[in-house]
Amino acid sequence: MSLLTYSRLQTITSTQKPYRGTTDRYPLASRRHIHKNFYVDDLNGERVFRITYGNTHKEFAVTKEEYMANQNTFHEVHWRAIDHPLRYVRYELHARELGIVRPDNTFEFTAKHYGQGERQLLSNGIGALSVSTRHGGLVIKNYVSPFIMHPIFKNMRLNMDTMQVHDSCNYKMYGKRVNRGEGKKFLSQFEDFFKITEVMLKNMEWKSFLEGSSEVMKELMGEDKFEHTYYLEDYAKRDMAKLALERIHTAPFDACVLYCVAYDINRLYYSMHSSNRYVNDLENLFINMKRRVSKELYKANPSVMSVVEYETGKPYPASEWGVDIFVNGVEVEQLT
């Protein structure tokens, strides 16, 4: 039986006691695996189960006055604008929710990002989940005939028996095909840049990447200015994007860093200045950087690529340019 079916989780709540000190938290499998849980909840009159894996910190706004009075507990987020509602925050520890299982046996993806351990857990309950940089990010596949493949976006609901998309999130998917001649010649330089950068990042640790990124910015800005500049204005980010384009052939690592800073990918510039030096996922960073650069290329040069629609639920071709996904006419972003 699948790990995540509604009937299985329902049985657990009927035959096992919740964890001590709680009324709604149950083990997903072994009680010794305390980081793998589910919570019983009521959502719009339905009894649902929230699947969780480990913990995460959530941000809550505080005033500047509260921050100034208690800087040991509250934090200033320097990379945000001074008038941003979350410039000053406090953090609370919460269970990290991966998704929601509903009585119709659908699973809704509610996280923003799925790490390797989380993908393995969900693969035991839904279908084979993996990250494919050349398919735009997180995808799910069913290798039993008929072969099914979907890109995964936030709040997507899949039936765990059939892997069909719930009516509330039927989607349309479009890819880009490079036009012949000049278009192919123009874009080949970016294909090479993406391939080289992907290999580099796959063989780097986050700490080394962060240190190397800081060195790139110090060389560009000057060490003193870099150390005392926590937030970049829009004009400075535009300059970073121009410099990145100039370096995609001669210094692909520098170009990658500059694109990430220019488009605020995974809060890289903030991480360079953070004393916490948050652990990050370089595969996720690469996909997000590649996705944003591809979109900017298409917006600036629409004549070099044509748009093609792919049939949903069917395998779609790998591409350096990813896919665009729309639900009810609104673009949604593929998860990683």
C-alpha positions in Angstrom: 0.0 0.0 0.0 1.2 3.5 -0.8 2.8 5.4 2.1 0.5 8.4 1.7 -2.9 7.1 0.8 -5.8 8.7 2.7 -7.1 5.3 3.9 -3.7 4.4 5.3 -3.3 7.7 7.2 -6.9 7.4 8.4 -6.2 3.9 9.8 -3.1 5.2 11.7 -5.3 7.9 13.4 -7.7 5.1 14.4 -5.2 2.5 15.7 -2.3 4.6 17.1 -2.1 7.3 19.7 -0.8 10.8 18.7 2.7 11.8 19.9 2.8 12.6 23.6 1.8 16.1 24.4 -0.2 16.5 21.1 -3.7 15.7 19.8 -3.1 15.9 16.1 0.5 14.7 15.3 1.0 11.1 14.2 4.0 9.1 12.8 4.1 8.7 9.1 5.8 5.3 9.5 8.0 4.3 12.4 7.5 6.3 15.6 11.3 6.5 15.9 11.5 8.6 12.7 10.2 11.7 14.6 11.0 14.0 11.6 8.5 12.2 9.4 5.0 13.1 10.6 1.5 14.0 9.6 -1.0 16.3 11.3 -4.8 16.0 11.3 -6.6 19.2 10.3 -9.9 20.5 9.1 -9.9 22.4 5.8 -13.1 23.7 4.4 -15.1 21.1 6.2 -12.9 18.2 5.1 -10.7 16.1 7.4 -7.2 16.4 5.8 -3.7 15.2 6.6 -0.7 17.5 6.4 2.5 15.7 5.6 5.6 17.1 7.3 9.4 16.4 7.2 11.6 18.1 9.8 11.3 21.7 10.8 11.7 25.1 9.2 11.7 28.7 10.5 8.9 31.1 9.6 9.1 34.9 9.5 6.8 37.2 11.3 6.9 41.0 11.1 8.0 43.1 14.1 8.3 46.9 14.3 11.6 48.7 14.1 11.1 49.8 17.7 10.6 46.2 18.8 13.7 45.2 16.9 15.8 48.0 18.5 14.7 47.0 22.0 15.5 43.4 21.5 18.2 42.8 18.9 19.2 39.4 20.4 15.8 37.9 19.5 14.6 39.9 16.5 16.4 40.5 13.2 16.9 43.1 10.5 16.8 41.7 7.0 19.2 44.0 5.2 18.6 42.8 1.7 14.9 44.0 1.8 14.0 47.7 1.2 13.9 49.8 4.4 10.0 50.2 4.0 9.4 46.5 3.3 6.8 45.0 5.8 9.3 42.2 6.6 12.4 44.4 7.1 12.3 43.5 10.8 11.3 40.0 11.8 11.2 37.3 14.4 11.5 33.6 13.6 9.4 30.7 14.9 10.2 27.0 14.5 7.4 25.1 12.6 7.1 21.6 11.1 8.0 21.8 7.4 4.9 20.9 5.4 5.4 19.0 2.2 1.8 18.7 1.1 -1.8 17.9 2.0 -3.6 14.5 1.5 -7.4 14.9 1.0 -10.3 12.5 1.2 -10.4 12.2 -2.6 -6.9 10.6 -2.3 -5.2 13.6 -4.0 -1.9 15.0 -2.8 -1.4 18.8 -3.0 2.2 20.1 -3.2 2.5 23.0 -0.7 6.3 23.5 -0.2 8.4 25.9 -2.3 11.3 23.4 -2.7 11.8 19.7 -2.2 15.2 18.3 -1.1 16.5 14.9 -1.9 15.2 13.2 1.2 11.8 14.8 0.8 11.6 13.7 -2.8 12.4 10.1 -1.8 9.7 10.2 0.8 7.1 11.4 -1.6 8.2 9.0 -4.3 7.1 6.2 -2.0 3.6 7.7 -1.9 2.9 9.3 -5.3 5.3 8.6 -8.2 8.9 9.0 -9.1 9.9 12.5 -8.2 13.2 14.0 -9.5 14.7 17.3 -10.4 15.6 17.7 -14.1 17.4 20.9 -15.0 16.6 20.3 -18.7 12.9 19.8 -18.0 12.6 23.0 -16.0 12.8 21.7 -12.4 10.7 19.2 -10.4 9.0 16.5 -12.4 7.0 13.3 -11.5 6.9 10.2 -13.6 4.9 7.0 -13.6 6.8 4.2 -15.5 3.9 1.8 -15.5 1.9 1.9 -18.7 0.4 4.3 -19.6 3.6 6.4 -19.1 2.7 9.7 -17.3 4.9 12.8 -16.7 4.0 16.1 -15.1 6.0 19.2 -14.2 5.2 20.1 -10.5 4.1 23.5 -9.4 3.0 24.8 -6.0 -0.6 23.8 -5.0 -0.8 21.2 -7.8 -3.0 18.4 -6.8 -2.5 14.8 -8.2 -4.6 11.7 -7.7 -2.4 9.1 -6.1 -4.2 6.2 -7.8 -4.1 7.6 -11.4 -1.6 10.5 -11.3 -4.2 12.6 -13.0 -4.4 16.3 -12.3 -7.3 17.5 -10.2 -9.8 19.7 -12.0 -8.9 22.8 -9.9 -5.3 22.9 -11.3 -5.6 21.7 -14.9 -2.6 23.4 -16.7 -1.3 24.3 -20.1 2.4 23.9 -20.8 4.6 25.7 -23.4 8.2 25.2 -24.5 10.5 27.2 -26.8 12.0 26.0 -30.0 15.1 27.8 -31.3 14.6 29.3 -34.8 17.2 28.4 -37.4 20.0 30.5 -38.6 20.9 33.6 -36.5 18.7 32.5 -33.6 20.5 29.2 -33.2 23.9 30.9 -33.4 22.9 33.6 -30.9 21.6 31.2 -28.3 24.3 28.5 -28.6 26.6 30.7 -26.4 24.0 30.5 -23.6 23.6 26.7 -24.0 27.4 26.4 -23.5 27.3 28.7 -20.5 24.4 26.7 -18.8 26.2 23.4 -19.4 29.5 24.6 -18.0 27.9 26.3 -15.0 25.8 23.2 -14.1 28.9 21.0 -14.0 30.8 23.5 -11.9 28.0 23.8 -9.3 27.3 20.1 -9.1 30.9 19.7 -8.0 31.0 22.5 -5.4 30.1 22.7 -1.8 27.8 25.6 -0.7 30.5 27.1 1.5 33.1 27.2 -1.4 30.5 28.7 -3.7 29.6 31.4 -1.2 33.2 32.3 -0.6 33.9 32.4 -4.4 30.8 34.5 -4.9 32.0 37.0 -2.3 35.4 37.3 -3.9 33.7 38.1 -7.3 31.7 40.9 -5.7 34.6 42.3 -3.8 36.7 42.5 -7.0 33.9 44.2 -8.8 32.7 46.6 -6.1 35.8 47.0 -4.0 36.1 45.2 -0.6 35.1 48.1 1.6 32.0 49.0 -0.4 31.0 45.3 -0.6 31.3 44.8 3.1 29.1 47.8 3.9 26.5 47.5 1.1 23.7 45.2 2.3 21.2 46.1 -0.4 21.6 46.8 -4.1 19.5 49.3 -5.9 17.7 48.4 -9.2 20.2 50.3 -11.3 23.1 48.4 -9.8 21.4 45.0 -10.5 20.9 46.0 -14.1 24.6 46.7 -14.3 25.3 43.3 -12.9 23.2 41.6 -15.6 25.1 43.5 -18.3 28.5 42.5 -16.8 27.3 38.9 -16.6 26.6 38.8 -20.3 30.1 40.1 -21.0 31.6 37.2 -19.0 29.6 34.1 -20.1 32.5 33.1 -22.4 35.6 34.2 -20.4 34.4 33.7 -16.8 31.3 31.5 -16.5 31.5 31.3 -12.7 31.6 35.1 -12.4 28.7 35.3 -14.9 26.6 32.9 -12.8 27.3 34.9 -9.6 26.4 38.2 -11.3 23.2 36.8 -12.8 22.2 35.5 -9.4 22.9 38.9 -7.8 21.2 40.8 -10.6 18.0 38.7 -10.3 18.2 38.1 -6.6 18.3 34.3 -7.1 18.0 32.4 -3.8 18.9 35.6 -1.9 22.6 35.0 -2.8 23.7 38.6 -2.1 22.1 38.6 1.3 23.7 35.2 2.1 27.1 36.7 1.4 26.5 39.2 4.2 24.6 37.0 6.6 26.4 35.8 9.7 24.2 32.6 9.6 25.5 31.7 6.1 22.3 29.7 5.4 22.9 26.3 3.9 21.6 26.3 0.3 21.0 23.9 -2.5 23.2 24.7 -5.5 21.1 22.6 -7.8 18.0 24.7 -6.9 20.1 27.9 -7.3 21.2 26.8 -10.8 17.7 25.9 -12.0 16.3 29.3 -10.8 19.2 31.2 -12.3 18.8 29.4 -15.7 15.0 29.8 -15.7 15.3 33.6 -15.1 18.1 34.2 -17.6 16.1 32.2 -20.2 13.0 34.3 -19.6 14.9 37.5 -19.9 16.6 36.3 -23.1 13.2 35.5 -24.7 11.7 38.8 -23.6 14.6 40.7 -25.1 14.9 38.6 -28.3 11.5 37.0 -29.0 12.4 36.5 -32.7 15.0 33.9 -31.9 12.6 31.4 -30.3 9.1 30.1 -31.2 6.6 28.9 -28.7 5.2 25.4 -28.9 2.4 23.8 -26.7 3.0 20.4 -25.1 0.3 17.8 -24.3 -0.1 17.7 -20.5 0.6 14.4 -18.8 2.8 13.2 -21.6 6.6 13.2 -21.7 8.0 16.5 -23.1 11.4 17.1 -24.6 14.4 18.2 -22.6 15.5 21.7 -23.4 17.9 24.4 -22.2 15.0 26.8 -22.1 12.6 25.0 -19.8 8.8 25.4 -19.9 6.1 27.9 -19.1 3.1 26.7 -17.2 -0.3 28.3 -16.9 -3.3 27.5 -14.7 -6.5 29.3 -15.6 -4.5 31.7 -17.8 -2.1 32.7 -14.9 1.6 31.7 -15.1 2.8 29.5 -12.3 6.4 28.5 -11.5 7.7 25.0 -11.6 9.1 23.8 -8.3 12.6 22.5 -7.7 
